[in-house]
């Protein structure tokens, strides 16, 4: 346990931020799983309807720094390509 006051505050802040990032990554992973399930089951119409929300969720997570913007863009690009090729 830290003795210095600023170290104590940073420890508390790190615990809180870890929980927040864990929640954000969970939302990110669930969005990817949902989109993948649509594509794998052949529900292209549902995947197209979910695409704007999917894009929004990934970019919100990327904006906060839980994942990088490049990772979010890569995932969106690859999913879009899969949807386009399945038509």
C-alpha positions as CSV (number, residue, x, y, z in Angstrom):
1,X,0.0,0.0,0.0
2,X,1.4,3.4,-0.9
3,X,2.2,5.9,1.8
4,X,2.3,9.1,-0.3
5,X,-1.1,10.8,-0.7
6,X,-0.8,11.2,-4.5
7,X,0.1,7.6,-4.9
8,X,-2.9,6.6,-2.8
9,X,-5.2,8.7,-5.1
10,X,-3.6,7.2,-8.2
11,X,-4.1,3.7,-6.9
12,X,-7.8,4.4,-6.4
13,X,-8.1,6.1,-9.8
14,X,-6.4,3.1,-11.5
15,X,-8.9,0.7,-9.9
16,X,-11.8,2.7,-11.1
17,X,-10.4,3.2,-14.6
18,X,-9.6,-0.5,-14.9
19,X,-13.3,-1.3,-14.2
20,X,-14.5,1.3,-16.7
21,X,-12.1,0.0,-19.4
22,X,-13.2,-3.6,-18.7
23,X,-16.8,-2.6,-19.3
24,X,-15.9,-0.8,-22.5
25,X,-14.0,-3.7,-23.9
26,X,-16.9,-6.0,-23.0
27,X,-19.3,-3.8,-25.0
28,X,-16.8,-3.9,-27.9
29,X,-16.4,-7.6,-27.8
30,X,-20.2,-8.2,-27.6
31,X,-20.8,-6.0,-30.6
32,X,-18.2,-7.9,-32.6
33,X,-19.8,-11.2,-31.6
34,X,-23.3,-10.0,-32.5
35,X,-22.2,-8.9,-35.9
36,X,-20.2,-12.1,-36.5
37,X,-23.2,-14.2,-35.6
38,X,-25.4,-12.3,-38.1
39,X,-22.8,-12.8,-40.8
40,X,-22.1,-16.5,-40.0
41,X,-25.8,-17.4,-39.9
42,X,-26.5,-15.6,-43.2
43,X,-28.6,-12.8,-41.8
44,X,-27.2,-10.1,-44.1
45,X,-30.2,-7.8,-43.8
46,X,-29.9,-7.8,-40.0
47,X,-26.2,-7.2,-40.3
48,X,-26.7,-4.2,-42.5
49,X,-29.3,-2.7,-40.1
50,X,-26.9,-3.3,-37.2
51,X,-23.9,-1.8,-39.1
52,X,-24.4,1.9,-38.1
53,X,-24.8,1.0,-34.4
54,X,-21.8,-1.4,-34.7
55,X,-19.7,1.4,-36.1
56,X,-20.8,3.8,-33.4
57,X,-20.1,1.4,-30.6
58,X,-16.6,0.6,-31.8
59,X,-15.7,4.3,-32.4
60,X,-17.0,5.3,-28.9
61,X,-14.7,2.7,-27.4
62,X,-11.8,3.8,-29.5
63,X,-12.4,7.4,-28.7
64,X,-11.9,6.7,-25.0
65,X,-8.7,4.8,-25.6
66,X,-9.8,1.3,-24.5
67,X,-8.8,0.1,-28.0
68,X,-6.9,2.0,-30.6
69,X,-8.7,3.8,-33.4
70,X,-6.7,1.8,-36.0
71,X,-8.1,-1.5,-34.4
72,X,-11.7,-0.2,-34.5
73,X,-11.3,0.9,-38.2
74,X,-9.7,-2.4,-39.1
75,X,-12.6,-4.3,-37.5
76,X,-15.2,-2.1,-39.2
77,X,-13.5,-2.4,-42.6
78,X,-13.2,-6.2,-42.4
79,X,-16.8,-6.6,-41.3
80,X,-18.0,-4.3,-44.1
81,X,-16.0,-6.3,-46.6
82,X,-17.6,-9.6,-45.4
83,X,-21.1,-8.1,-45.7
84,X,-20.4,-6.9,-49.2
85,X,-19.0,-10.2,-50.3
86,X,-22.0,-12.2,-48.8
87,X,-24.6,-10.3,-50.8
